[in-house]
Amino acid sequence: MKQSNPGPGSDYQIKVQGKLDEKWSDWFGAMTVTVQSEGSDAPITTLIGTVADQSALRGILTKIWDLNLTLISVTRIEIDCKDRPGQKEKDK
């Protein structure tokens, strides 16, 4: 069976249980960090950004493991170029 291998620079959305603030963005390769909290439910942190390759993705997942965070999901996503972090500055 042939497996799909995403090309370099794929965009990912990673969700973990718990709360991380924006200060963690650089540690996770400049990914955008957002937190959702609803009532008494545990907060969920979402990391979104471009990951260079599969070894970089594994590095991010290892950092999540090292922080003892519960991984909820890892999803490869499509981000419109104009919505990429830092893209607006490049377009000027």
Secondary structure, DSSP 8 states (H G I E B T S, - for coil): -------TTEEEEEEEES---GGGTTTTTS-EEEEE--TTS--EEEEEEEE-SHHHHHHHHHHHHHTT-EEEEEEEE---GGGSTTHHHHH-
